[in-house]
């Protein structure tokens, strides 16, 4: 029975994480939560990334989250808007400088 609900739990976890990231981005835009001190330089790097996708005049790390929920971040990106991702001090790129799976430092 647990295997039947495995996909739902995974999707629920993905939606929960995306909702938390969206709420954090909104709070950052309101000035409640701190910005990464070098966010503009980080955003510049995101704009040159091969995972970057432009959708409805918004730059995303891969296809937007709701367009591809089940994803491998190193292949598909995370689906976050790159500007919001760059402003978050807790976010990191899914790729390293060699375009392989990145790691948090």
N, C-alpha and C positions, 0 to 999 in steps of 0.2 A: 504494500500500500504506500510506503514512503517513496518509492521510485515514481509513482504516479504524480506526487506533489512536488517532486524535486525541481521540475521546470518552473513551477509557480513560485516556489521559494526563491529561486535564483532571480526570476523577473521582479519579484517583490523587493529583494535586496537591491537590485539595480535601480529600481524606481525610487526607493528610499534614499539611496546614496545621491542620485541625481537631484532629488527634491532638497536634500540638505545642502548640496553645492549651490543650487539656485537661490535658496534662502540666504546663504552666506554671501553670494554675489550681490543680492539686493541690499543687504545690510552694509556691505562695503561701499556700494554706490551712494547710500544715505550717509556715509561717514561714521557709522556706528562701529564697524570692524576695521582694523588696520589694513593698509595696503602693503604689498611687498615693496620694499624701498627702491628696487630697481625694476619696477614693473614695465616701464616703457621699453627698456632694453630687452626684457623677456618677451614682450609682445612683438618686437622686431624679429626676434629669432623665430617665433611661431609663424610669422608671415612668410618666412622663407622655407618652412618645413614641407617636406613632400607629402605629409599627411593632411595638410591644410586643404579645406574645402570651403568654397564660397557659396552660401545658400541664402537667398533673399537679402543680398547685400550685407550679410553677416559672415565673418570668418570663423570657421569651426575647426577643432582638432578632429579631423575625420568627418564622416557624415554626421549630421545632427543626431543627438541621442535618440529621439523618438522615431527617426527614420531607420535606425539599426540598433535595437536594444541588446541583443545577444552578440557580443563582439569580443575580439582579442585586441586590446589597446595597442599592442605593438604592430598590428597589421591594419586595424581599422581606426585608430585614434580613440580618444575617450568620448567624443561627441559634444564636448563643452565648447562654448564660444571662446575663442583664443584670447580675446581681450579680458574677459572675466577670469580665465585661467591664469593669465599673466599677472593679474592684480592680486591673486591669492598667494600669500606666503607659504601655504601648505601644499599647493599643487606642484607637480613636477611633470616633465615631459615623459611620455611613454618610451621615447627613443633616446639613445645616447649619441655621441658624435659620430659613431660608425653606423648609425641607423639600425642598431640592434636593441634588444630589450633594455630599457634604462632602469636604473635603480635609484632609490631615494638616498640622499647623502645626509 
